[in-house]
Amino acid sequence: MSTDPSIETLRIREAAAGDLDGIARIYGTLWCNTLRNRGDIEDAELAARFNVAMQLQDSPIALVAESDGEVIAACMVGVFDDGAPRPNPAWQQTYDELLAQATARAETADAKLEGSLFGDSREKATSRRFAATGNPYAQGQVNLIIIDPAWQGRGLGRRLIDAARGHLRDLGCSAFFLMTDNQSDYAFYDHIGMERIAEDHSQDTGDGFTVYIYGDAC
Ligand SMILES: CC(C)(COP(=O)(O)OP(=O)(O)OC[C@H]1O[C@@H](n2cnc3c(N)ncnc32)[C@H](O)[C@@H]1OP(=O)(O)O)[C@@H](O)C(=O)NCCC(=O)NCCS
């Protein structure tokens, strides 16, 4: 595939406070449909906003791509200092507020809503354990990469990963990792030449759910 020329000229910039809803719109389109399809619109929106804010407060590098003023993709990247994640304080208050809302909602939630709200948090715990082992890839982490379905397959994912590599190199990192799973588009990472360095089956509840960790040089 040659990259769509309109992708090469697309603006990629740091995420700003007003971008939360735009990023959450894409996240919700990709991953909160089971809630939306059963009519839980408010819960689907809370799950999307909470999960996006969680990744933002954990990502000193937070990039969005925009077209005609609309966010169409996001890539959030964490940095580790001796195995410990470096926070992004700009998003702390938003995250704290949404965490309080999600926690209150979860008190009466069923398993589906609880999973939508806190599944990513559990995955993050796995990545923190991995980073704490001092693995040489655990210098940076792509916490989230999402492309609006209307913009997928045109070279934007590759461009965002390349932008992430550049930012990580600027911060002195020589390698990074990311977590995905067998229910996501993990073959993208194989295709762009990343290496699957570990698998985690601890969240397999009988459906074969497997977390994959991929790594690469910056
Ligand atoms: C996965 C994702 C980030 C890829 O971004 P994208 O903009 O669609 O991908 P690109 O157009 O940059 O593709 C770059 C290359 O990877 C290939 N590719 C893209 N998605 C692929 C997939 N799911 N499986 C295998 N190869 C894939 C493309 O064909 C292209 O190959 P080429 O350059 O050799 O022709 C995007 O599709 C997405 O947001 N998916 C939903 C969310 C998700 O699953 N995120 C990642 C897992 S956590």
Ligand as a Chemical Component Dictionary entry (heavy atoms), coordinates in Angstrom:
data_LIG
# 
_chem_comp.id                   LIG 
_chem_comp.type                 NON-POLYMER 
_chem_comp.pdbx_formal_charge   0 
_chem_comp.three_letter_code    LIG 
# 
loop_
_chem_comp_atom.comp_id 
_chem_comp_atom.atom_id 
_chem_comp_atom.alt_atom_id 
_chem_comp_atom.type_symbol 
_chem_comp_atom.charge 
_chem_comp_atom.model_Cartn_x 
_chem_comp_atom.model_Cartn_y 
_chem_comp_atom.model_Cartn_z 
_chem_comp_atom.pdbx_ordinal 
LIG C1  C1  C 0 -4.802 -1.100 13.802 1  
LIG C2  C2  C 0 -4.807 0.349  13.328 2  
LIG C3  C3  C 0 -4.180 1.237  14.407 3  
LIG C4  C4  C 0 -3.978 0.449  12.033 4  
LIG O1  O1  O 0 -4.003 1.772  11.541 5  
LIG P1  P1  P 0 -4.321 2.047  9.987  6  
LIG O2  O2  O 0 -4.206 3.492  9.750  7  
LIG O3  O3  O 0 -5.614 1.401  9.647  8  
LIG O4  O4  O 0 -3.121 1.226  9.283  9  
LIG P2  P2  P 0 -2.191 1.748  8.092  10 
LIG O5  O5  O 0 -3.067 2.184  6.973  11 
LIG O6  O6  O 0 -1.190 2.728  8.600  12 
LIG O7  O7  O 0 -1.463 0.384  7.698  13 
LIG C5  C5  C 0 -0.053 0.260  7.569  14 
LIG C6  C6  C 0 0.225  -1.122 7.035  15 
LIG O8  O8  O 0 -0.303 -2.108 7.938  16 
LIG C7  C7  C 0 -1.267 -2.932 7.270  17 
LIG N1  N1  N 0 -2.368 -3.188 8.208  18 
LIG C8  C8  C 0 -3.254 -2.288 8.710  19 
LIG N2  N2  N 0 -4.111 -2.890 9.565  20 
LIG C9  C9  C 0 -3.773 -4.204 9.555  21 
LIG C10 C10 C 0 -4.300 -5.334 10.233 22 
LIG N3  N3  N 0 -5.339 -5.250 11.078 23 
LIG N4  N4  N 0 -3.703 -6.527 10.003 24 
LIG C11 C11 C 0 -2.639 -6.653 9.168  25 
LIG N5  N5  N 0 -2.081 -5.593 8.509  26 
LIG C12 C12 C 0 -2.657 -4.392 8.699  27 
LIG C13 C13 C 0 -1.737 -2.112 6.071  28 
LIG O9  O9  O 0 -2.207 -2.943 5.024  29 
LIG C14 C14 C 0 -0.463 -1.383 5.697  30 
LIG O10 O10 O 0 0.386  -2.245 4.961  31 
LIG P3  P3  P 0 1.361  -1.718 3.785  32 
LIG O11 O11 O 0 1.862  -0.354 4.186  33 
LIG O12 O12 O 0 2.427  -2.766 3.724  34 
LIG O13 O13 O 0 0.523  -1.727 2.574  35 
LIG C15 C15 C 0 -6.258 0.854  13.024 36 
LIG O14 O14 O 0 -6.801 0.067  11.993 37 
LIG C16 C16 C 0 -7.201 0.848  14.213 38 
LIG O15 O15 O 0 -7.363 1.875  14.862 39 
LIG N6  N6  N 0 -7.875 -0.301 14.503 40 
LIG C17 C17 C 0 -8.858 -0.397 15.561 41 
LIG C18 C18 C 0 -8.275 -0.224 16.926 42 
LIG C19 C19 C 0 -7.185 -1.249 17.236 43 
LIG O16 O16 O 0 -7.414 -2.431 17.103 44 
LIG N7  N7  N 0 -6.000 -0.694 17.628 45 
LIG C20 C20 C 0 -4.796 -1.471 17.765 46 
LIG C21 C21 C 0 -4.842 -2.668 18.613 47 
LIG S1  S1  S 0 -4.824 -2.282 20.329 48 
# 
loop_
_chem_comp_bond.comp_id 
_chem_comp_bond.atom_id_1 
_chem_comp_bond.atom_id_2 
_chem_comp_bond.value_order 
_chem_comp_bond.pdbx_ordinal 
LIG C1  C2  SING 1  
LIG C2  C3  SING 2  
LIG C2  C4  SING 3  
LIG C2  C15 SING 4  
LIG C4  O1  SING 5  
LIG O1  P1  SING 6  
LIG P1  O2  DOUB 7  
LIG P1  O3  SING 8  
LIG P1  O4  SING 9  
LIG O4  P2  SING 10 
LIG P2  O5  DOUB 11 
LIG P2  O6  SING 12 
LIG P2  O7  SING 13 
LIG O7  C5  SING 14 
LIG C5  C6  SING 15 
LIG C6  O8  SING 16 
LIG C6  C14 SING 17 
LIG O8  C7  SING 18 
LIG C7  N1  SING 19 
LIG C7  C13 SING 20 
LIG N1  C8  SING 21 
LIG N1  C12 SING 22 
LIG C8  N2  DOUB 23 
LIG N2  C9  SING 24 
LIG C9  C10 SING 25 
LIG C9  C12 DOUB 26 
LIG C10 N3  SING 27 
LIG C10 N4  DOUB 28 
LIG N4  C11 SING 29 
LIG C11 N5  DOUB 30 
LIG N5  C12 SING 31 
LIG C13 O9  SING 32 
LIG C13 C14 SING 33 
LIG C14 O10 SING 34 
LIG O10 P3  SING 35 
LIG P3  O11 DOUB 36 
LIG P3  O12 SING 37 
LIG P3  O13 SING 38 
LIG C15 O14 SING 39 
LIG C15 C16 SING 40 
LIG C16 O15 DOUB 41 
LIG C16 N6  SING 42 
LIG N6  C17 SING 43 
LIG C17 C18 SING 44 
LIG C18 C19 SING 45 
LIG C19 O16 DOUB 46 
LIG C19 N7  SING 47 
LIG N7  C20 SING 48 
LIG C20 C21 SING 49 
LIG C21 S1  SING 50 
# 
